[in-house]
Amino acid sequence: METYYELVSKQRNFFLSGKTKDVSYRIEALKLLAQVIRSHETELMDALKKDLNKSRFDSYITEIGIVLEEIRFTLKHVKDWSQPRRVKSALAQAGSKSYIYPEPYGVTLIISPWNYPFQLAIAPLIGAIAAGNCTLLKPSELTPETSKLLAKLLHENFPEEYITVVQGDAQTSQFLLKEKLDYIFFTGSVPVGKVIMEAAAKNLTPVTLELGGKSPCIVHKDANLKLAAKRIAWGKFINAGQTCVAPDYLYVHREIKKQFTQLLIEAIKELYSEDVFKTGEFTRIVSERHFNRLKTFLIDGKPVYGGKYAIDLLTIEPTVLVDISWEDSVMQDEIFGPILPILEYENDNFMMTKINERPKPLALYIFSESKDFQDKILSNISFGGGCINDTVYHLSSPYLPFGGVGESGIGAYHGKGSFDVFTHEKSILKQTTRFDLPFRYPNRKNALKQIKMFIK
């Protein structure tokens, strides 16, 4: 049986040496990581093109640029985040001082997915480095060129006892999960997330799970329809819909459904051309298995735009489906592809009830000019995070922690959230020796009466 015991032991010994706890060591590692990324941008873009047919623009905006910005933000703040911070002491602790000491967990495992194979591997790694951990990184085998390049770049620039890439398939992940780790960070599907959590439970290892689900996008009758159509088309079809927070389906008010659908079709043509097969710039589906799964959804409802596909290119053109019901196969699980079903609603409460009958989504989007309507949705539906009058864009803010709730995930990261995820907050009370409060001790006359008077 394959084992990673020696590798984990090597990382644990390096962690126990205390080097990674030195904030200056973390800062230098983050600077080096940024330098490596900048000097290999072209190679990264080439790898992403081979794996997923990503355009250079998409590769930079969704993979490379967002990671460089995350490093810049972290470098600016990591020194402050790493300092012990003083908090208030209770009245019963008169004379004491209270502090919270941020400390790294130790040896961490990051299992990253294939849809954004660079960004979703490096973004959590930034948090692990900033917090002072050692890291085993397991990238996806479905994007071999990007995974191979990641392994090469990290191996050439960081010692394996600090950061190392372990390549392999699902069985490799299973072997890694058998080791005693200090933290596990996983991005992927709900079924695999359950497997990760079960394995972590055997060693009581804490986890962050970034999962998915069917993220609704609500277009109310008072929305700016042209802008809504453009922003939804962008958020849905970027990366061929293979985005965990992509709008999974639309809930459009009946009064404006026809007008909005036409505007959406125009926006798709404007952003992605009328023939994605001819331009060759549209992201491909990652594998034949995923392609065949998506193809079965094309028989649901009625396509008002798209519906064509080419298996030799693993490409499905942007597709919009109408006449869809909750019973259709396309509405049973997360789509994770360039297919967008449209449901209609007339009654707000009925629409919210239908959403709430399903597992809590990772994201939700509202297009409306009415603050009352916006607040009604926000107050009555639980979801990970989202946008009002936009899609997907909340992911780009380092000030907004990103994560799910319920079946869409556990924990949140980005910005300081990435540091916090990989940090244990150790609470310390520093007590005075100049005096000793007698009421805490039981050997006094009327001790219970006195303590009750003090603690009300």
C-alpha positions as CSV (number, residue, x, y, z in Angstrom):
1,M,0.0,0.0,0.0
2,E,1.2,3.5,-0.9
3,T,2.2,5.6,2.1
4,Y,3.1,9.2,2.6
5,Y,4.2,8.7,6.2
6,E,7.8,9.7,5.5
7,L,6.8,12.9,3.6
8,V,4.4,13.9,6.3
9,S,7.0,13.2,9.0
10,K,9.6,15.3,7.1
11,Q,7.2,18.2,7.0
12,R,6.2,17.8,10.6
13,N,9.9,17.9,11.7
14,F,10.5,21.0,9.6
15,F,7.4,22.7,11.1
16,L,8.6,21.8,14.6
17,S,12.0,23.5,13.8
18,G,10.1,26.8,14.1
19,K,11.2,28.3,10.8
20,T,7.7,28.8,9.4
21,K,6.6,30.6,12.6
22,D,9.0,33.4,11.7
23,V,6.8,36.0,9.9
24,S,9.8,37.2,7.8
25,Y,10.2,33.6,6.5
26,R,6.5,33.6,5.5
27,I,6.9,37.0,3.8
28,E,9.9,35.8,1.8
29,A,8.0,32.7,0.7
30,L,5.0,34.7,-0.5
31,K,7.3,37.1,-2.4
32,L,9.1,34.1,-4.0
33,L,5.7,32.6,-5.0
34,A,4.7,35.8,-6.7
35,Q,8.0,36.1,-8.5
36,V,7.7,32.5,-9.7
37,I,4.1,33.1,-11.0
38,R,5.1,36.3,-12.8
39,S,8.1,34.8,-14.5
40,H,6.1,31.8,-15.7
41,E,2.9,33.4,-16.8
42,T,3.2,32.3,-20.4
43,E,3.9,28.6,-19.4
44,L,0.9,28.7,-17.1
45,M,-1.4,30.1,-19.9
46,D,-0.1,27.4,-22.3
47,A,-0.8,24.7,-19.7
48,L,-4.4,26.0,-19.1
49,K,-4.9,26.2,-22.9
50,K,-3.9,22.5,-23.3
51,D,-6.0,21.3,-20.3
52,L,-9.2,23.4,-20.8
53,N,-8.7,25.5,-24.0
54,K,-8.8,28.6,-21.8
55,S,-8.1,31.8,-23.6
56,R,-5.1,33.9,-22.4
57,F,-7.6,36.6,-21.2
58,D,-9.6,34.1,-19.2
59,S,-6.4,32.5,-17.8
60,Y,-5.1,35.8,-16.6
61,I,-8.4,37.3,-15.1
62,T,-9.6,34.1,-13.5
63,E,-6.4,32.2,-12.6
64,I,-3.2,34.2,-12.5
65,G,-4.2,37.8,-11.9
66,I,-6.6,37.0,-9.0
67,V,-3.8,35.0,-7.3
68,L,-1.2,37.8,-7.7
69,E,-3.7,40.2,-6.2
70,E,-4.3,37.8,-3.3
71,I,-0.6,37.6,-2.6
72,R,-0.2,41.4,-2.7
73,F,-3.0,41.9,-0.2
74,T,-1.6,39.2,2.1
75,L,1.9,40.7,2.0
76,K,0.5,44.0,3.0
77,H,-1.3,42.6,6.1
78,V,0.3,39.4,7.2
79,K,2.6,41.0,9.8
80,D,-0.3,42.6,11.6
81,W,-2.5,39.4,11.3
82,S,0.3,37.3,12.9
83,Q,0.7,39.5,16.0
84,P,-0.9,38.6,19.4
85,R,-3.8,40.9,20.0
86,R,-5.1,42.0,23.3
87,V,-8.8,41.6,24.2
88,K,-10.8,42.6,27.2
89,S,-10.7,40.7,30.5
90,A,-13.9,40.0,32.5
91,L,-14.6,41.8,35.8
92,A,-14.0,38.5,37.7
93,Q,-10.4,38.5,36.2
94,A,-9.4,41.9,37.7
95,G,-5.6,42.4,37.4
96,S,-5.2,40.1,34.4
97,K,-4.6,40.8,30.7
98,S,-6.1,38.7,28.0
99,Y,-4.6,37.9,24.6
100,I,-5.2,35.9,21.5
101,Y,-2.1,34.3,19.9
102,P,-2.5,33.2,16.2
103,E,-0.6,30.0,15.6
104,P,-0.3,27.7,12.6
105,Y,-1.8,24.2,12.6
106,G,1.3,22.4,11.3
107,V,1.1,20.1,8.3
108,T,-1.8,20.9,6.0
109,L,-3.2,19.1,3.0
110,I,-4.8,21.1,0.1
111,I,-6.8,19.0,-2.4
112,S,-7.6,21.2,-5.4
113,P,-10.1,20.7,-8.3
114,W,-9.8,20.9,-12.1
115,N,-12.1,23.8,-13.0
116,Y,-9.6,26.5,-12.0
117,P,-6.6,24.2,-11.6
118,F,-4.1,27.0,-10.8
119,Q,-6.2,29.5,-8.9
120,L,-7.9,27.0,-6.6
121,A,-4.6,25.3,-5.8
122,I,-2.6,28.5,-5.1
123,A,-5.2,30.6,-3.3
124,P,-5.5,28.4,-0.3
125,L,-1.7,27.8,-0.4
126,I,-1.3,31.5,0.1
127,G,-3.3,31.3,3.3
128,A,-1.3,28.2,4.5
129,I,2.0,30.0,3.9
130,A,0.8,33.3,5.5
131,A,-0.3,31.4,8.6
132,G,3.0,29.6,9.0
133,N,2.1,26.0,7.9
134,C,3.8,23.3,5.9
135,T,1.7,22.1,2.9
136,L,1.1,19.0,0.8
137,L,-0.7,20.1,-2.3
138,K,-2.7,17.5,-4.3
139,P,-3.9,19.0,-7.7
140,S,-6.4,17.4,-10.0
141,E,-5.3,14.6,-12.4
142,L,-8.0,15.8,-14.9
143,T,-5.8,18.9,-15.7
144,P,-2.4,17.1,-16.1
145,E,-0.5,19.9,-17.8
146,T,-1.3,22.5,-15.1
147,S,-0.7,20.0,-12.3
148,K,2.7,18.9,-13.8
149,L,3.8,22.6,-14.1
150,L,2.6,23.3,-10.6
151,A,4.7,20.4,-9.3
152,K,7.7,21.6,-11.3
153,L,7.6,25.2,-10.2
154,L,7.0,24.5,-6.5
155,H,9.7,21.7,-6.4
156,E,12.3,24.0,-8.0
157,N,11.7,26.9,-5.6
158,F,10.6,25.4,-2.3
159,P,12.0,22.5,-0.2
160,E,9.7,19.5,-0.1
161,E,9.7,19.5,3.7
162,Y,8.0,22.9,3.5
163,I,5.8,22.8,0.3
164,T,5.4,19.9,-2.0
165,V,3.0,18.7,-4.7
166,V,1.8,15.1,-4.7
167,Q,0.4,14.1,-8.1
168,G,-2.1,11.3,-8.7
169,D,-5.7,10.3,-8.9
170,A,-8.4,9.8,-6.3
171,Q,-6.6,6.8,-4.8
172,T,-3.6,9.1,-4.1
173,S,-6.0,11.4,-2.2
174,Q,-7.3,8.4,-0.2
175,F,-3.7,7.4,0.8
176,L,-2.9,11.0,1.8
177,L,-6.1,11.2,4.0
178,K,-4.9,8.1,5.9
179,E,-2.0,10.1,7.3
180,K,-2.2,12.2,10.5
181,L,-2.6,15.7,9.3
182,D,-3.2,18.9,11.1
183,Y,-5.6,20.5,8.7
184,I,-7.4,19.6,5.4
185,F,-8.6,22.1,2.8
186,F,-10.7,20.6,0.0
187,T,-12.4,22.2,-3.0
188,G,-14.7,20.0,-5.1
189,S,-18.0,18.2,-5.2
190,V,-20.4,17.5,-2.4
191,P,-20.1,13.6,-2.6
192,V,-16.3,13.8,-2.4
193,G,-16.6,16.4,0.3
194,K,-18.5,13.8,2.4
195,V,-15.7,11.3,1.8
196,I,-13.0,13.9,2.9
197,M,-15.0,14.7,6.1
198,E,-15.4,11.1,7.0
199,A,-11.7,10.4,6.6
200,A,-10.8,13.5,8.6
201,A,-13.1,12.5,11.4
202,K,-11.0,9.4,12.1
203,N,-8.2,11.6,13.3
204,L,-10.4,14.5,14.4
205,T,-8.6,16.7,11.8
206,P,-10.3,20.0,11.2
207,V,-11.5,20.7,7.6
208,T,-12.5,23.5,5.2
209,L,-14.8,22.2,2.5
210,E,-15.5,24.4,-0.5
211,L,-18.2,22.5,-2.3
212,G,-21.1,23.6,-4.6
213,G,-24.7,23.2,-5.4
214,K,-27.4,24.7,-7.5
215,S,-26.9,28.5,-7.2
216,P,-30.0,30.4,-8.1
217,C,-30.1,33.7,-9.9
218,I,-33.3,35.8,-9.5
219,V,-34.3,38.4,-12.0
220,H,-37.1,40.5,-10.7
221,K,-39.5,42.5,-12.8
222,D,-37.9,45.9,-11.9
223,A,-34.3,44.8,-12.8
224,N,-32.1,46.6,-15.3
225,L,-32.7,43.9,-17.8
226,K,-30.0,44.7,-20.4
227,L,-27.2,44.9,-17.7
228,A,-28.6,41.9,-15.9
229,A,-28.5,39.8,-19.1
230,K,-24.8,40.8,-19.8
231,R,-23.6,40.1,-16.3
232,I,-25.5,36.8,-16.1
233,A,-24.1,35.7,-19.5
234,W,-20.6,36.5,-18.3
235,G,-20.9,34.8,-14.9
236,K,-22.6,31.7,-16.3
237,F,-20.6,31.0,-19.4
238,I,-17.1,32.0,-18.3
239,N,-15.0,28.8,-18.1
240,A,-17.9,27.1,-19.9
241,G,-20.0,27.2,-16.8
242,Q,-17.5,25.1,-14.9
243,T,-17.5,27.5,-11.9
244,C,-18.8,26.5,-8.5
245,V,-20.5,29.8,-8.1
246,A,-21.8,30.2,-11.6
247,P,-25.6,30.9,-11.8
248,D,-26.9,27.3,-12.0
249,Y,-30.4,28.3,-13.0
250,L,-32.5,31.5,-13.5
251,Y,-35.7,32.4,-11.7
252,V,-37.2,35.2,-13.9
253,H,-40.4,37.1,-13.1
254,R,-43.1,36.1,-15.6
255,E,-43.8,39.7,-16.7
256,I,-40.3,40.2,-18.1
257,K,-39.3,36.7,-19.0
258,K,-39.7,37.0,-22.7
259,Q,-37.9,40.4,-23.0
260,F,-35.1,39.3,-20.7
261,T,-34.6,36.0,-22.5
262,Q,-34.0,37.9,-25.8
263,L,-31.6,40.2,-24.1
264,L,-29.7,37.3,-22.6
265,I,-29.4,35.7,-26.1
266,E,-28.0,39.0,-27.5
267,A,-25.5,39.2,-24.6
268,I,-24.3,35.7,-25.2
269,K,-23.6,36.4,-28.8
270,E,-21.9,39.7,-28.0
271,L,-19.6,38.1,-25.3
272,Y,-18.9,34.7,-26.9
273,S,-19.7,35.1,-30.6
274,E,-22.4,33.3,-32.5
275,D,-20.1,30.3,-33.3
276,V,-17.9,29.2,-30.5
277,F,-16.7,26.2,-32.6
278,K,-15.3,28.5,-35.2
279,T,-13.6,31.0,-32.9
280,G,-11.9,28.2,-30.9
281,E,-11.7,30.4,-27.8
282,F,-14.5,28.9,-25.7
283,T,-13.4,26.7,-22.7
284,R,-13.8,23.0,-23.3
285,I,-15.4,20.5,-21.0
286,V,-12.8,18.8,-18.9
287,S,-13.4,15.2,-19.8
288,E,-15.5,12.9,-22.0
289,R,-17.3,11.7,-18.8
290,H,-18.4,15.2,-17.9
291,F,-19.3,16.0,-21.5
292,N,-21.6,13.0,-21.7
293,R,-23.3,13.9,-18.4
294,L,-24.0,17.4,-19.7
295,K,-25.2,16.2,-23.0
296,T,-28.1,14.4,-21.4
297,F,-29.4,17.7,-20.0
298,L,-29.9,19.1,-23.6
299,I,-33.1,17.0,-24.0
300,D,-34.8,18.8,-21.1
301,G,-37.2,21.6,-21.9
302,K,-36.8,23.6,-25.1
303,P,-33.5,25.3,-26.2
304,V,-34.1,28.9,-27.2
305,Y,-30.4,29.4,-27.9
306,G,-27.6,26.9,-28.4
307,G,-27.8,23.2,-27.9
308,K,-25.1,22.2,-30.4
309,Y,-22.0,20.3,-29.3
310,A,-18.9,18.6,-30.7
311,I,-17.5,15.6,-28.8
312,D,-14.2,15.7,-30.7
313,L,-13.6,19.2,-29.3
314,L,-15.3,18.4,-25.9
315,T,-17.2,21.6,-26.5
316,I,-20.9,22.5,-25.8
317,E,-22.0,25.9,-27.0
318,P,-23.7,28.3,-24.5
319,T,-27.3,27.0,-24.2
320,V,-30.4,28.5,-22.7
321,L,-33.3,26.2,-21.9
322,V,-37.0,27.2,-21.2
323,D,-40.1,25.2,-20.4
324,I,-38.2,23.7,-17.5
325,S,-39.7,22.2,-14.3
326,W,-38.1,21.0,-11.1
327,E,-38.7,17.5,-12.1
328,D,-36.4,17.7,-15.1
329,S,-32.9,16.0,-14.8
330,V,-31.2,19.3,-15.4
331,M,-32.7,20.6,-12.1
332,Q,-31.6,17.6,-9.9
333,D,-27.9,18.3,-9.4
334,E,-25.4,21.1,-10.0
335,I,-25.0,21.5,-13.8
336,F,-21.4,22.7,-13.9
337,G,-21.4,23.4,-17.6
338,P,-22.6,25.9,-20.2
339,I,-26.3,25.1,-19.9
340,L,-28.7,27.6,-18.3
341,P,-32.3,26.6,-17.5
342,I,-34.9,29.4,-17.0
343,L,-37.7,29.0,-14.5
344,E,-40.4,31.6,-14.1
345,Y,-42.2,32.9,-11.0
346,E,-45.0,35.4,-10.2
347,N,-45.3,35.0,-6.5
348,D,-42.1,35.9,-4.4
349,N,-43.0,33.6,-1.5
350,F,-43.6,30.6,-3.7
351,M,-40.3,31.2,-5.5
352,M,-38.4,31.4,-2.1
353,T,-40.2,28.3,-0.9
354,K,-39.0,26.3,-3.9
355,I,-35.4,27.5,-3.4
356,N,-35.5,26.7,0.3
357,E,-36.8,23.2,-0.4
358,R,-33.4,22.4,-1.9
359,P,-30.0,22.2,-0.1
360,K,-28.4,25.5,0.7
361,P,-26.6,26.9,-2.3
362,L,-23.0,28.2,-2.4
363,A,-24.1,31.4,-4.1
364,L,-27.2,33.4,-4.9
365,Y,-27.7,36.4,-7.2
366,I,-30.5,39.0,-7.1
367,F,-31.2,41.4,-9.9
368,S,-33.6,44.1,-8.7
369,E,-33.7,47.8,-8.0
370,S,-35.9,47.4,-5.0
371,K,-34.2,47.3,-1.6
372,D,-37.3,45.8,-0.1
373,F,-37.2,42.9,-2.5
374,Q,-33.4,42.5,-2.1
375,D,-33.8,42.4,1.7
376,K,-36.7,40.0,1.5
377,I,-34.5,37.5,-0.4
378,L,-31.5,38.0,1.8
379,S,-33.5,37.5,5.0
380,N,-35.4,34.4,3.9
381,I,-32.9,32.3,2.0
382,S,-29.6,30.9,3.4
383,F,-26.7,30.6,1.1
384,G,-22.9,31.0,1.1
385,G,-22.5,34.4,-0.5
386,G,-23.4,36.3,-3.6
387,C,-24.2,39.5,-5.3
388,I,-26.9,42.0,-5.9
389,N,-27.1,43.1,-9.5
390,D,-24.0,41.1,-10.4
391,T,-22.7,37.5,-10.6
392,V,-19.5,35.8,-9.4
393,Y,-17.7,39.1,-8.7
394,H,-17.8,38.7,-4.9
395,L,-15.0,36.2,-5.3
396,S,-12.6,38.9,-6.3
397,S,-12.8,40.9,-3.1
398,P,-10.2,40.1,-0.4
399,Y,-12.5,41.7,2.1
400,L,-15.3,39.2,1.6
401,P,-14.7,35.7,3.0
402,F,-15.9,33.1,0.5
403,G,-17.4,29.8,1.5
404,G,-20.6,27.7,1.8
405,V,-23.2,26.8,4.3
406,G,-24.8,23.4,4.9
407,E,-24.2,21.1,1.9
408,S,-22.4,23.8,0.0
409,G,-19.5,23.8,2.4
410,I,-17.8,24.5,5.7
411,G,-15.5,27.4,6.4
412,A,-14.5,30.5,4.3
413,Y,-11.4,32.0,2.8
414,H,-9.9,34.8,0.7
415,G,-8.0,37.8,2.1
416,K,-7.7,37.6,5.9
417,G,-10.2,34.7,5.7
418,S,-7.4,32.6,4.1
419,F,-5.1,33.4,7.0
420,D,-7.8,32.6,9.6
421,V,-8.7,29.3,8.0
422,F,-5.1,28.0,8.5
423,T,-4.7,29.5,12.0
424,H,-5.6,28.3,15.4
425,E,-6.4,31.2,17.8
426,K,-4.8,30.4,21.1
427,S,-6.4,32.2,24.1
428,I,-4.0,33.3,26.9
429,L,-4.8,34.9,30.2
430,K,-1.8,36.6,31.9
431,Q,-2.6,36.9,35.6
432,T,-1.1,39.4,38.0
433,T,1.0,38.2,41.0
434,R,0.7,41.6,42.8
435,F,-2.5,40.6,44.5
436,D,-4.9,37.6,44.7
437,L,-8.7,37.9,44.7
438,P,-9.9,35.8,47.6
439,F,-13.6,35.3,46.5
440,R,-12.6,32.5,44.0
441,Y,-11.5,30.2,46.8
442,P,-14.0,27.9,48.6
443,N,-12.5,28.0,52.1
444,R,-14.0,31.4,53.1
445,K,-17.0,32.0,55.4
446,N,-20.1,32.6,53.2
447,A,-18.1,31.8,50.1
448,L,-21.1,30.8,48.0
449,K,-23.1,33.9,49.1
450,Q,-20.1,36.2,48.2
451,I,-19.5,34.6,44.8
452,K,-23.2,34.9,43.9
453,M,-23.1,38.6,44.8
454,F,-20.1,39.0,42.5
455,I,-21.3,36.9,39.6
456,K,-24.9,38.1,38.8
